[in-house]
Amino acid sequence: MSTTNTTRADLTVDAGATSLLRFATAGSVDDGKSTLVGRLLHDSKSVLADQLEAVEHASRNRGQEAPDLALLTDGLRAEREQGITIDVAYRYFATPRRRFILADTPGHVQYTRNMVTGASTAELAVVLVDARNGVVEQTRRHAAVAALLRVPHVVLAVNKMDLVDYQESVFAAIAEEFTAYAGSLGVPEITAIPISALAGDNVVSPSAHMDWYGGPTVLEHLETVPVVADPSDDPARFPVQYVIRPQTAEHPDYRGYAGQIASGVLRVGDAVTVLPSGRTSTVEGIDALGQSVDVAWAPQSVTLRLADDIDVSRGDLIAPTAAAPSVTQDVEATVCHVADRPLAVGQRVLLKHTTRTVKAIVKEIPSRLTLDDLSQHPAPGELVANDIGRIVVRTAAPLALDAYADSRRTGSFLLIDPSDGTTLTAGMAGTAFAEATADPAPEGTTDDEGWDF
């Protein structure tokens, strides 16, 4: 195989048209999330002619003279009939400067789990506020979820400015209140933009009605917000997905470990540790796209070759020996329960972390978070759909788990029902933005079927 030498400068990805931004919209019911998304798609010329024609036809049937741009994202019949967003709607579009994956999330309280799903991989969250109503309870909930999920950039879009006569004082008061609240939760960057999604003010084009505002439009901010980080800033994490053993005449002794680099940079010659076994070796080679390379970085998919013939299988994690994560069987985490069936103390589950799935038992549920005022309800006993709380899980086998605050990829996990494979809970290892103040709940009971670890 030929060898491709990659220099340190090659680690810097061009932040131009090739960069990708994942972002989510959130807000209260009727704040105009779907209309904003539709306006973004329409004014950025990202809507096909037949899609726009279908929206215009549906709008005329509902007695509306102008096309209802919200219909570009509200695709379910129930959404169109009720005029609300129920499920997360994903849309893909691009401008000459950047590509986008957008998640339009529901605003109802009972769909908090949908917002968690949409924002879990987002690098930016757009939180809408109706200028007439200001910051309400659901606004605070969405700010809290964005903080819990460690979304690095938050845009406050103060919508329906046309209905308050485009008053600067209204915008300034809302921006000040939201910024203070979100900042107290640890949101690192907040950008406030006054808009009218229905009229198109400050969405794609600058508004002629708000000359007092000198900041970017929503699209300008989305196109320019920095999302490309230096991968060498984070320690390398390589979850093994597949072991490659061709055992052919051409490659009789080839043994490679395939997967996607979750974070950091790996180089030939690096001393690495395989977890959870703790065996050590050295990176002998890296294969990418049929060629041998000297260095690879997240999120590339590669095959690693190690200098020593050691036992490595799917679910193992390869990490630098000098910066390996700790291994544990007791996982403390903040979780959002997404299933309709409750999660209870003593319940048997499967825990899926990167490419590794192990048996586990819910040992404690110390508290449930009340997002309205960020208070902790102690020892609830169980979590129901849309609840966010603290749990302690005991696993049957050790896991190499980072704190979610350090790595959203290797600090997150899922709890799965072992009977039917249903996803129960989305977890974030480590501490949340607000620590539980309740006394620990009583330990779970011993299980009689071999699940007490």
Phi, psi and chi 1 to 4 in degrees:
 res  aa     phi    psi   chi1   chi2   chi3   chi4
   1 MET       -  145.8  -66.2 -176.3  177.1      -
   2 SER   -78.1  158.2   60.6      -      -      -
   3 THR  -113.9  131.0  -59.7      -      -      -
   4 THR  -108.4  119.8  -58.5      -      -      -
   5 ASN   -88.5  127.9  -66.6  -39.6      -      -
   6 THR  -115.5  125.9  -52.9      -      -      -
   7 THR   -87.3  168.1   64.5      -      -      -
   8 ARG   -61.3  -32.6  175.0   64.6 -174.5   82.3
   9 ALA   -65.8  -25.4      -      -      -      -
  10 ASP   -70.6  -12.6  -67.0  -34.3      -      -
  11 LEU   -73.8  -17.4  -62.9 -178.2      -      -
  12 THR   -83.9  116.6  -57.5      -      -      -
  13 VAL   -88.7  138.0 -179.5      -      -      -
  14 ASP   -61.4  126.4  179.6   14.6      -      -
  15 ALA   -87.9   18.7      -      -      -      -
  16 GLY   -85.0 -135.4      -      -      -      -
  17 ALA   -66.0  -19.6      -      -      -      -
  18 THR   -83.4  -11.9   58.4      -      -      -
  19 SER   -76.1  154.0   66.1      -      -      -
  20 LEU  -122.6  132.3  171.5   67.2      -      -
  21 LEU  -116.8  123.5  173.6   67.8      -      -
  22 ARG   -98.4  124.4  -61.4  174.3 -177.3  -94.0
  23 PHE  -141.2  158.5   72.1  101.4      -      -
  24 ALA  -128.1  148.2      -      -      -      -
  25 THR  -106.2  146.0   60.1      -      -      -
  26 ALA  -150.5  160.1      -      -      -      -
  27 GLY   161.9  177.1      -      -      -      -
  28 SER   -75.7  168.0  -60.7      -      -      -
  29 VAL   -60.5  135.3  178.2      -      -      -
  30 ASP    69.2   16.8  -65.5  -30.1      -      -
  31 ASP   -78.2  -14.7  -83.4   -6.1      -      -
  32 GLY   102.3   27.0      -      -      -      -
  33 LYS   -61.9  -51.2  -62.0  178.0  -60.0  -59.2
  34 SER   -66.2  -34.0  -63.0      -      -      -
  35 THR   -65.8  -40.0  -57.8      -      -      -
  36 LEU   -62.1  -45.7  170.6   61.9      -      -
  37 VAL   -62.0  -45.2  173.5      -      -      -
  38 GLY   -60.6  -39.6      -      -      -      -
  39 ARG   -65.2  -41.1  176.7   63.1   65.7 -176.6
  40 LEU   -59.1  -47.0  -91.6  174.6      -      -
  41 LEU   -66.3  -43.1  -63.3  174.1      -      -
  42 HIS   -67.8  -50.2  179.0  -89.4      -      -
  43 ASP   -75.8  -18.7  -69.8    5.0      -      -
  44 SER   -92.8   11.0   63.6      -      -      -
  45 LYS    60.7   38.7  -47.2  -60.5 -177.8 -173.5
  46 SER  -106.7   14.4  -60.1      -      -      -
  47 VAL  -111.5  128.6 -179.3      -      -      -
  48 LEU   -71.0  154.2  -61.5  176.2      -      -
  49 ALA   -59.8  -41.1      -      -      -      -
  50 ASP   -69.5  -32.0   59.1  -21.8      -      -
  51 GLN   -65.1  -45.1  -68.6  176.3  -49.9      -
  52 LEU   -65.5  -37.8 -174.8   57.3      -      -
  53 GLU   -63.9  -40.0 -176.9  179.2  -13.8      -
  54 ALA   -65.1  -39.7      -      -      -      -
  55 VAL   -66.2  -42.5  167.0      -      -      -
  56 GLU   -62.5  -40.4  -68.9  172.8  -16.6      -
  57 HIS   -65.1  -45.8  178.1   72.4      -      -
  58 ALA   -63.5  -36.8      -      -      -      -
  59 SER   -67.1  -41.0  -59.8      -      -      -
  60 ARG   -63.7  -38.7  -74.4 -166.3  -61.5  -89.9
  61 ASN   -64.4  -24.2  -70.0  -19.5      -      -
  62 ARG   -94.5    6.6  -63.6  168.9   59.4  174.6
  63 GLY    82.7   17.9      -      -      -      -
  64 GLN   -99.8  133.2  -63.0  171.9  -63.6      -
  65 GLU   -74.4  -44.9  -64.3 -178.1    3.0      -
  66 ALA   -92.8  150.9      -      -      -      -
  67 PRO   -64.2  134.7   20.7  -31.1      -      -
  68 ASP   -83.9  101.1 -175.6   -5.3      -      -
  69 LEU   -66.5  -17.8  -62.3  179.5      -      -
  70 ALA   -63.3  -24.9      -      -      -      -
  71 LEU   -69.0  -13.3  -62.2 -179.8      -      -
  72 LEU   -67.9  -22.5  -72.3  169.8      -      -
  73 THR  -115.6  -33.1   54.1      -      -      -
  74 ASP   -79.7   91.4  -71.1  -22.5      -      -
  75 GLY   -95.2  -21.9      -      -      -      -
  76 LEU   -73.8  146.0  -60.7  177.4      -      -
  77 ARG   -57.6  -43.9  171.4 -178.4  -75.1 -173.0
  78 ALA   -62.8  -34.1      -      -      -      -
  79 GLU   -66.1  -42.5  -66.4  177.7  -36.5      -
  80 ARG   -70.4  -38.2  -64.5 -169.9  177.3 -150.3
  81 GLU   -68.8  -39.7  -70.6  176.5  -11.2      -
  82 GLN   -92.2  -12.6  -60.9  178.6   45.7      -
  83 GLY    70.7   28.4      -      -      -      -
  84 ILE  -130.5  165.3   63.3  172.6      -      -
  85 THR   -99.1  128.3  -59.9      -      -      -
  86 ILE  -107.5  -47.5  -64.6  174.1      -      -
  87 ASP  -110.5  164.5 -159.9    3.4      -      -
  88 VAL   -71.3  126.4 -179.2      -      -      -
  89 ALA  -107.8  119.4      -      -      -      -
  90 TYR   -96.2  135.1  -70.1   94.4      -      -
  91 ARG  -132.3  143.1  -68.8  -65.7  178.6  -91.7
  92 TYR  -118.9  126.5  -52.6   85.3      -      -
  93 PHE  -150.9  171.7   69.0  102.1      -      -
  94 ALA  -149.3  151.2      -      -      -      -
  95 THR  -121.0  171.8   67.2      -      -      -
  96 PRO   -58.8  -17.1  -26.9   36.0      -      -
  97 ARG  -100.2  -24.2  -55.8 -178.1   68.9  175.2
  98 ARG  -165.4  154.9  178.1  168.1  -80.0  172.7
  99 ARG  -101.1  150.8  -64.8  176.0  -67.3  120.8
 100 PHE  -133.9  142.2  -58.9   94.8      -      -
 101 ILE  -119.7  116.4  -61.8  177.8      -      -
 102 LEU  -111.6  135.0 -178.7  156.7      -      -
 103 ALA  -117.1  110.1      -      -      -      -
 104 ASP   -89.4  110.9 -177.0   27.2      -      -
 105 THR  -103.4  155.1   68.0      -      -      -
 106 PRO   -69.7  162.1  -15.7   29.6      -      -
 107 GLY  -105.0  -15.2      -      -      -      -
 108 HIS   -67.7  149.6  -76.7   74.4      -      -
 109 VAL   -59.2  -40.1  175.3      -      -      -
 110 GLN   -71.0   -5.4   63.0  -95.0   37.3      -
 111 TYR  -110.5   25.8  -59.7  131.7      -      -
 112 THR   -56.1  -38.6  -60.3      -      -      -
 113 ARG   -61.1  -32.4   57.0 -173.0  174.5 -176.9
 114 ASN   -67.5  -37.5  -58.8   68.0      -      -
 115 MET   -66.0  -38.6 -166.2 -102.1  178.0      -
 116 VAL   -61.6  -42.9  170.4      -      -      -
 117 THR   -61.6  -47.7  -60.0      -      -      -
 118 GLY   -67.5  -33.9      -      -      -      -
 119 ALA   -92.1   -7.2      -      -      -      -
 120 SER   -63.2  -30.3   61.1      -      -      -
 121 THR  -110.1    6.9   58.3      -      -      -
 122 ALA   -79.3  144.3      -      -      -      -
 123 GLU   -96.4   -9.8  -63.8  145.5  -46.2      -
 124 LEU  -151.5  141.9 -179.1  145.3      -      -
 125 ALA  -122.3  130.5      -      -      -      -
 126 VAL  -100.2  112.6  179.0      -      -      -
 127 VAL  -102.7  117.4  178.4      -      -      -
 128 LEU   -90.2  145.2  -90.5   77.3      -      -
 129 VAL  -134.3  133.6  170.3      -      -      -
 130 ASP   -74.0  121.9 -171.5  -35.9      -      -
 131 ALA   -59.1  -25.6      -      -      -      -
 132 ARG   -76.7  -28.1  -61.1  168.3  -60.4  173.7
 133 ASN  -103.2  -24.0  -57.8  -32.8      -      -
 134 GLY    72.4 -159.6      -      -      -      -
 135 VAL   -74.7  120.2  175.8      -      -      -
 136 VAL  -116.1 -180.0  -64.1      -      -      -
 137 GLU   -58.1  -42.8  -74.7 -173.2    6.1      -
 138 GLN   -67.4  -30.1 -169.6   68.3  -16.1      -
 139 THR   -61.9  -43.9  -50.3      -      -      -
 140 ARG   -66.9  -37.2  -70.7 -169.8  -75.2  -89.5
 141 ARG   -59.5  -46.9  -72.7 -169.2 -172.5   96.8
 142 HIS   -68.3  -34.6  -72.5  145.9      -      -
 143 ALA   -65.1  -39.2      -      -      -      -
 144 ALA   -66.4  -41.9      -      -      -      -
 145 VAL   -63.7  -42.1  169.8      -      -      -
 146 ALA   -60.8  -37.9      -      -      -      -
 147 ALA   -70.0  -42.2      -      -      -      -
 148 LEU   -60.0  -40.3  -80.5  169.8      -      -
 149 LEU   -83.1    1.4  -66.4  172.3      -      -
 150 ARG    57.0   42.4  -57.8  -56.9 -157.2  -83.2
 151 VAL   -69.7  120.3  179.2      -      -      -
 152 PRO   -72.4  -24.9   21.2  -30.1      -      -
 153 HIS  -129.7  133.3  -52.2  -79.5      -      -
 154 VAL  -126.9  130.4  171.5      -      -      -
 155 VAL  -107.8  124.9  171.4      -      -      -
 156 LEU   -93.0  110.1  170.1   67.0      -      -
 157 ALA  -101.3  105.5      -      -      -      -
 158 VAL   -83.3  101.7 -178.2      -      -      -
 159 ASN   -92.3  167.3 -166.5   22.9      -      -
 160 LYS    61.7   37.5  -55.5 -174.3 -179.4 -177.5
 161 MET   -64.4  -22.9  -72.8  -64.7  -64.3      -
 162 ASP   -65.3  -24.6   54.0  -45.6      -      -
 163 LEU   -85.9   -4.0  -59.8 -177.4      -      -
 164 VAL  -121.6   25.6  -65.8      -      -      -
 165 ASP    59.9   28.7  -62.7  -35.2      -      -
 166 TYR    56.0   37.2  -61.3  102.1      -      -
 167 GLN   -75.2  127.5  -64.6 -179.0   58.6      -
 168 GLU   -64.4  -36.9 -179.6 -178.7    7.6      -
 169 SER   -63.7  -35.3   58.3      -      -      -
 170 VAL   -65.4  -46.8  173.6      -      -      -
 171 PHE   -62.1  -45.2  167.2   73.3      -      -
 172 ALA   -62.8  -40.2      -      -      -      -
 173 ALA   -66.3  -43.2      -      -      -      -
 174 ILE   -66.2  -43.6  -65.3  172.7      -      -
 175 ALA   -62.0  -40.3      -      -      -      -
 176 GLU   -65.7  -43.6 -178.8  179.1    3.4      -
 177 GLU   -66.0  -45.9 -179.3 -178.9   -4.1      -
 178 PHE   -67.5  -42.2  179.8   87.1      -      -
 179 THR   -61.9  -40.2  -59.5      -      -      -
 180 ALA   -64.9  -42.0      -      -      -      -
 181 TYR   -68.9  -51.5  179.4   79.1      -      -
 182 ALA   -64.8  -36.1      -      -      -      -
 183 GLY   -64.0  -34.8      -      -      -      -
 184 SER   -68.0  -21.4   68.8      -      -      -
 185 LEU   -86.2   -8.0  -61.0  176.8      -      -
 186 GLY    96.8   12.4      -      -      -      -
 187 VAL   -64.9  121.6  176.2      -      -      -
 188 PRO   -74.6  -29.0   24.9  -32.3      -      -
 189 GLU  -144.5  126.3 -180.0 -177.7  -60.7      -
 190 ILE  -128.1  127.3  -55.5  163.0      -      -
 191 THR  -121.9  122.6  -57.9      -      -      -
 192 ALA  -101.2  132.1      -      -      -      -
 193 ILE  -135.1  125.0  -55.9  175.4      -      -
 194 PRO   -82.8  130.4   30.0  -31.8      -      -
 195 ILE  -141.4  165.5   68.3  169.5      -      -
 196 SER  -133.0  103.4  170.9      -      -      -
 197 ALA   -65.5  -35.1      -      -      -      -
 198 LEU   -67.5  -42.5 -173.5   63.3      -      -
 199 ALA   -89.8  -14.6      -      -      -      -
 200 GLY    90.0    9.1      -      -      -      -
 201 ASP   -68.3  123.1  -67.6  -73.1      -      -
 202 ASN    61.0   21.4  -76.3  -22.2      -      -
 203 VAL   -90.0  -63.3  178.0      -      -      -
 204 VAL  -111.0  -40.1  171.7      -      -      -
 205 SER  -109.0  145.5  -56.5      -      -      -
 206 PRO   -61.2  148.7  -21.8   32.2      -      -
 207 SER   -83.8  137.7  171.9      -      -      -
 208 ALA   -83.8   -8.6      -      -      -      -
 209 HIS   -98.0   -7.9  -57.6   96.7      -      -
 210 MET  -129.1   65.5  -67.9  179.6  -81.1      -
 211 ASP   -69.2  -12.1   52.7    4.0      -      -
 212 TRP   -75.6  -12.8   45.5  -95.7      -      -
 213 TYR   -99.8  125.1  173.2   72.6      -      -
 214 GLY  -114.4   11.2      -      -      -      -
 215 GLY   -87.4 -172.7      -      -      -      -
 216 PRO   -77.9  159.6   30.8  -35.7      -      -
 217 THR   -74.2  172.4   65.5      -      -      -
 218 VAL   -60.4  -46.6  172.4      -      -      -
 219 LEU   -66.0  -39.8 -176.7   60.3      -      -
 220 GLU   -59.7  -41.4  -74.1  173.4  -14.0      -
 221 HIS   -68.0  -41.3 -176.3   69.9      -      -
 222 LEU   -62.1  -34.7  -64.5  177.0      -      -
 223 GLU   -76.8  -22.8  -71.9 -178.1  -37.2      -
 224 THR  -114.9  -11.3   56.5      -      -      -
 225 VAL   -62.7  133.2   64.8      -      -      -
 226 PRO   -71.2  123.5   23.6  -31.5      -      -
 227 VAL  -126.2   -9.2  -64.6      -      -      -
 228 VAL   -95.7  106.5 -179.3      -      -      -
 229 ALA   -95.7  158.1      -      -      -      -
 230 ASP   -72.0  115.2 -172.9  -17.9      -      -
 231 PRO   -63.8  -21.7   22.3  -32.3      -      -
 232 SER   -74.9   -6.2   62.6      -      -      -
 233 ASP   -72.3  -22.6  -71.7  -17.3      -      -
 234 ASP  -109.7  146.9  -59.6  -43.1      -      -
 235 PRO   -65.0  146.9   21.9  -31.9      -      -
 236 ALA   -71.4  139.9      -      -      -      -
 237 ARG  -137.1  124.6  -60.6  -72.4 -175.3  -96.4
 238 PHE  -130.4   93.8 -175.8   77.1      -      -
 239 PRO   -72.6  127.2  -13.9   28.3      -      -
 240 VAL   -78.1  124.4  175.9      -      -      -
 241 GLN  -100.2  -32.7 -175.6  172.3    2.2      -
 242 TYR  -157.3  140.3 -171.5   70.6      -      -
 243 VAL   -99.1  124.7  178.7      -      -      -
 244 ILE  -102.6  116.4  -60.7  176.7      -      -
 245 ARG  -131.6   85.9  -68.6  -72.4  -44.4  -84.3
 246 PRO   -62.3  -41.1  -17.4   29.3      -      -
 247 GLN    50.3   45.9  -65.3 -178.9  -53.8      -
 248 THR  -104.0  171.7   61.4      -      -      -
 249 ALA   -62.6  -34.4      -      -      -      -
 250 GLU   -74.8  -35.8 -175.6 -178.8    0.1      -
 251 HIS  -130.9   70.6  -58.2  -72.0      -      -
 252 PRO   -69.4  -30.2   25.9  -34.5      -      -
 253 ASP  -114.8   12.3  -59.6  -42.8      -      -
 254 TYR   -69.5  129.7 -174.0   94.2      -      -
 255 ARG  -137.5  112.2 -177.2 -168.4  -66.3  -93.5
 256 GLY  -126.5  156.1      -      -      -      -
 257 TYR  -119.7  109.6  -50.7  106.8      -      -
 258 ALA   -95.1  148.0      -      -      -      -
 259 GLY   171.2 -176.4      -      -      -      -
 260 GLN  -108.5  130.4 -176.3 -177.0   50.2      -
 261 ILE   -66.6  118.4  -57.6  176.6      -      -
 262 ALA   -77.3  -32.2      -      -      -      -
 263 SER  -163.0  159.5   63.3      -      -      -
 264 GLY    76.8 -165.5      -      -      -      -
 265 VAL  -129.4  138.0 -179.9      -      -      -
 266 LEU  -119.0  137.2  -74.9  169.2      -      -
 267 ARG  -128.1  152.2  -65.4  177.2  173.7   82.1
 268 VAL   -61.2  132.2  172.1      -      -      -
 269 GLY    98.8  -10.0      -      -      -      -
 270 ASP   -66.2  137.0  -78.2   -6.1      -      -
 271 ALA   -79.9  125.5      -      -      -      -
 272 VAL  -129.3  159.2  -65.7      -      -      -
 273 THR  -121.9  136.5  -61.7      -      -      -
 274 VAL   -95.8  123.5  179.5      -      -      -
 275 LEU  -114.3  145.8  -61.0  168.8      -      -
 276 PRO   -90.5    1.9   32.0  -35.8      -      -
 277 SER   -67.3  -31.2   67.8      -      -      -
 278 GLY    85.2    4.5      -      -      -      -
 279 ARG   -69.5  145.4  -64.2 -178.1  177.7   89.2
 280 THR  -115.7  155.3   59.3      -      -      -
 281 SER  -162.8 -166.5 -174.0      -      -      -
 282 THR  -131.4  142.1  -57.2      -      -      -
 283 VAL   -70.0  111.8  177.3      -      -      -
 284 GLU   -87.5  -31.0 -175.0  178.3   57.4      -
 285 GLY  -162.2  155.8      -      -      -      -
 286 ILE  -131.1  123.6  -56.4  173.4      -      -
 287 ASP  -110.0  128.7  -60.7  -30.3      -      -
 288 ALA  -139.7  124.6      -      -      -      -
 289 LEU    53.8   41.3  -61.7  176.1      -      -
 290 GLY    80.7    5.3      -      -      -      -
 291 GLN  -127.9  154.0  -69.4 -173.5  -36.6      -
 292 SER   -86.1  132.8  -66.6      -      -      -
 293 VAL  -125.6  161.9  -62.5      -      -      -
 294 ASP   -89.8  -23.2  -66.2  -28.2      -      -
 295 VAL  -148.7  147.8   59.3      -      -      -
 296 ALA  -145.7  154.7      -      -      -      -
 297 TRP  -144.0  163.3   57.0   89.5      -      -
 298 ALA   -64.4  140.4      -      -      -      -
 299 PRO  -104.5   41.4   36.8  -32.7      -      -
 300 GLN   -66.8  146.7  -72.7 -178.6  -44.3      -
 301 SER   -98.7  121.1  -65.6      -      -      -
 302 VAL  -140.0  175.3  -60.7      -      -      -
 303 THR  -121.7  124.7  -60.1      -      -      -
 304 LEU   -95.1  142.6  -64.0 -174.0      -      -
 305 ARG  -118.5  129.6  -70.7  177.1  -79.3  119.0
 306 LEU  -102.5  154.4  -58.6 -177.2      -      -
 307 ALA   -72.2  -26.0      -      -      -      -
 308 ASP  -110.9  145.9  -57.6  -73.5      -      -
 309 ASP   -86.5   85.7 -173.3    8.5      -      -
 310 ILE  -116.6  165.7   59.4  178.3      -      -
 311 ASP   -78.9  109.8 -177.4   16.2      -      -
 312 VAL  -130.7  133.5 -179.1      -      -      -
 313 SER  -140.7  173.2   58.5      -      -      -
 314 ARG   -55.6  136.4  174.3 -178.7  170.3   84.8
 315 GLY    99.1  -18.0      -      -      -      -
 316 ASP   -73.0  157.6  -72.8  -16.5      -      -
 317 LEU  -120.7  125.5 -175.8   76.4      -      -
 318 ILE  -100.6  126.7  -61.4  176.1      -      -
 319 ALA  -142.6  156.9      -      -      -      -
 320 PRO   -58.4  135.9  -19.4   30.6      -      -
 321 THR   -59.1  -34.8  -59.8      -      -      -
 322 ALA   -78.0  -13.3      -      -      -      -
 323 ALA  -139.8   43.5      -      -      -      -
 324 ALA   -79.4  144.7      -      -      -      -
 325 PRO   -72.8  161.2   28.2  -34.3      -      -
 326 SER   -74.9  154.6   58.7      -      -      -
 327 VAL  -109.8  134.3  175.1      -      -      -
 328 THR  -147.8  157.9 -177.4      -      -      -
 329 GLN  -112.8   -2.6  -73.2 -177.1 -105.0      -
 330 ASP  -114.6  106.2  -65.2  -61.9      -      -
 331 VAL  -101.9  118.8  179.3      -      -      -
 332 GLU  -105.0  130.0  -60.5 -178.3   17.8      -
 333 ALA  -155.4  160.1      -      -      -      -
 334 THR   -95.0  134.0  -61.1      -      -      -
 335 VAL  -131.6  155.4  -59.8      -      -      -
 336 CYS  -116.2  121.8  176.3      -      -      -
 337 HIS   -83.9  123.4 -169.1   61.4      -      -
 338 VAL  -110.0  -10.2  -59.9      -      -      -
 339 ALA   -91.0  156.9      -      -      -      -
 340 ASP   -72.4  -30.7  -68.9  -32.8      -      -
 341 ARG   -80.6  142.5   67.9 -167.0   75.4  166.2
 342 PRO   -69.1  162.6  -16.4   30.0      -      -
 343 LEU  -109.3  122.4 -178.6   75.1      -      -
 344 ALA  -122.1  157.5      -      -      -      -
 345 VAL   -61.4  135.0  172.5      -      -      -
 346 GLY    90.0   -4.5      -      -      -      -
 347 GLN   -73.3  139.3 -173.2  169.4  -19.8      -
 348 ARG   -87.6  132.6  -62.6  176.8  -62.6  168.9
 349 VAL  -141.1  170.1  -64.8      -      -      -
 350 LEU  -105.5  137.1  -62.4  176.7      -      -
 351 LEU  -109.6  119.8 -171.1  152.6      -      -
 352 LYS  -105.3  116.8  177.7  173.7  173.7   54.3
 353 HIS  -125.7  118.3  171.8 -111.2      -      -
 354 THR    49.0 -116.4   62.8      -      -      -
 355 THR  -100.6   10.7   57.8      -      -      -
 356 ARG  -110.3  132.5 -173.4  175.4 -177.8   83.9
 357 THR  -125.2  126.6  -58.9      -      -      -
 358 VAL  -132.8  157.6  -62.1      -      -      -
 359 LYS   -72.8  150.4  -68.0 -179.6  177.9 -179.4
 360 ALA  -155.9  163.5      -      -      -      -
 361 ILE  -129.7  136.4  -73.2 -178.3      -      -
 362 VAL   -76.1  109.0  178.9      -      -      -
 363 LYS   -86.7  -37.4  -58.7  -62.6  -70.7 -174.3
 364 GLU  -146.2  152.0  -63.4  179.2   36.8      -
 365 ILE  -128.0   84.5  -56.3 -179.6      -      -
 366 PRO   -62.2  -32.6  -20.5   32.8      -      -
 367 SER  -162.0  159.4   62.1      -      -      -
 368 ARG  -120.2  134.7 -177.4 -178.8   69.4 -118.2
 369 LEU   -86.1  130.2 -179.8   66.4      -      -
 370 THR   -95.0  108.0  -57.0      -      -      -
 371 LEU   -71.2  -18.6  -72.9  174.9      -      -
 372 ASP   -60.8  -46.2  -63.2  -11.8      -      -
 373 ASP  -127.7    8.8   57.1    6.2      -      -
 374 LEU    64.0   22.6  -57.0 -177.3      -      -
 375 SER   -83.5  160.1   63.0      -      -      -
 376 GLN  -106.6  126.1  -60.6  -76.0  -10.3      -
 377 HIS   -93.1  113.5  176.9   76.5      -      -
 378 PRO   -74.5  144.7   26.7  -33.1      -      -
 379 ALA    43.7   62.1      -      -      -      -
 380 PRO   -70.6  -17.7   27.9  -35.3      -      -
 381 GLY    86.4  -35.4      -      -      -      -
 382 GLU  -156.2  162.5   65.5  177.6   18.4      -
 383 LEU  -118.2  136.1  -61.6  176.8      -      -
 384 VAL  -109.2  176.5  -61.0      -      -      -
 385 ALA   -52.2  132.9      -      -      -      -
 386 ASN    79.6   -4.3  -62.4  -56.7      -      -
 387 ASP   -70.2  145.0  -83.5   -9.4      -      -
 388 ILE  -118.8  128.7  -67.2  176.3      -      -
 389 GLY  -156.4  179.5      -      -      -      -
 390 ARG  -101.2  137.4  -63.5  -74.0  -62.6  167.9
 391 ILE  -135.9  161.0   68.8  169.4      -      -
 392 VAL  -124.8  124.6  178.2      -      -      -
 393 VAL  -119.7  135.7  176.7      -      -      -
 394 ARG  -105.4  124.5  175.2   73.5  172.8  177.5
 395 THR  -101.1  154.3   61.2      -      -      -
 396 ALA   -74.2  -24.7      -      -      -      -
 397 ALA  -134.6  153.7      -      -      -      -
 398 PRO   -65.1  149.9  -18.4   31.2      -      -
 399 LEU  -124.6  141.2  -68.5  175.1      -      -
 400 ALA   -94.0   95.0      -      -      -      -
 401 LEU  -117.9  127.7 -159.0   67.0      -      -
 402 ASP   -87.6  162.5  -73.9  -63.8      -      -
 403 ALA   -71.7  141.8      -      -      -      -
 404 TYR   -61.4  -31.2 -173.2   81.6      -      -
 405 ALA   -63.5  -26.1      -      -      -      -
 406 ASP   -91.7  -31.4  -61.6  -30.9      -      -
 407 SER  -152.9  115.5  173.5      -      -      -
 408 ARG   -70.5  -23.3  -63.9  172.8   77.3 -172.8
 409 ARG   -80.5  -51.9  -75.2  -72.2  -55.4  -83.0
 410 THR   -97.1    5.6   55.0      -      -      -
 411 GLY  -106.5    2.1      -      -      -      -
 412 SER  -110.0  157.2   58.9      -      -      -
 413 PHE  -157.3  169.6   61.4   87.2      -      -
 414 LEU  -122.5  144.4  -64.3  175.5      -      -
 415 LEU  -102.5  131.6  -62.4 -175.1      -      -
 416 ILE  -124.6  141.9  -60.1  170.2      -      -
 417 ASP   -72.5  119.8 -170.2  -37.4      -      -
 418 PRO   -69.2  -15.9   24.8  -32.7      -      -
 419 SER   -80.9  -33.6   63.6      -      -      -
 420 ASP  -138.2    2.5   59.1    9.8      -      -
 421 GLY    79.9    9.4      -      -      -      -
 422 THR   -69.1  135.1  -59.8      -      -      -
 423 THR   -72.2  123.9  -61.6      -      -      -
 424 LEU   -97.5  -46.8  -59.8  173.8      -      -
 425 THR  -147.7  141.7  -51.9      -      -      -
 426 ALA  -104.1  127.4      -      -      -      -
 427 GLY  -117.9  150.3      -      -      -      -
 428 MET  -129.0  108.2  -63.0  153.8  -80.2      -
 429 ALA   -67.4  147.1      -      -      -      -
 430 GLY    95.5 -160.4      -      -      -      -
 431 THR   -86.2  152.5   58.4      -      -      -
 432 ALA   -94.3 -175.8      -      -      -      -
 433 PHE   -71.1  -22.8   59.7   81.6      -      -
 434 ALA  -126.5  116.5      -      -      -      -
 435 GLU   -75.0  145.2  -70.3  -66.4  -39.8      -
 436 ALA   -67.2  138.5      -      -      -      -
 437 THR  -107.9   -1.8   56.4      -      -      -
 438 ALA   -77.5  157.9      -      -      -      -
 439 ASP   -68.8  149.7  -66.6  -29.2      -      -
 440 PRO   -58.6  143.0  -21.3   31.9      -      -
 441 ALA   -75.2  157.8      -      -      -      -
 442 PRO   -59.6  147.4  -21.1   31.1      -      -
 443 GLU   -66.1  150.9  -68.3 -167.6   10.1      -
 444 GLY   -66.3  160.3      -      -      -      -
 445 THR   -77.4  156.9   57.7      -      -      -
 446 THR   -70.1  136.4  -59.7      -      -      -
 447 ASP   -90.5  140.6 -171.7   88.4      -      -
 448 ASP   -90.8    0.4  -65.7  -30.7      -      -
 449 GLU  -112.7   26.3  -61.1 -175.9   41.5      -
 450 GLY    83.1   17.9      -      -      -      -
 451 TRP  -108.7   12.3  -75.9   56.9      -      -
 452 ASP   -92.6  107.2 -175.7   31.0      -      -
 453 PHE  -102.0      -  -47.8  123.4      -      -
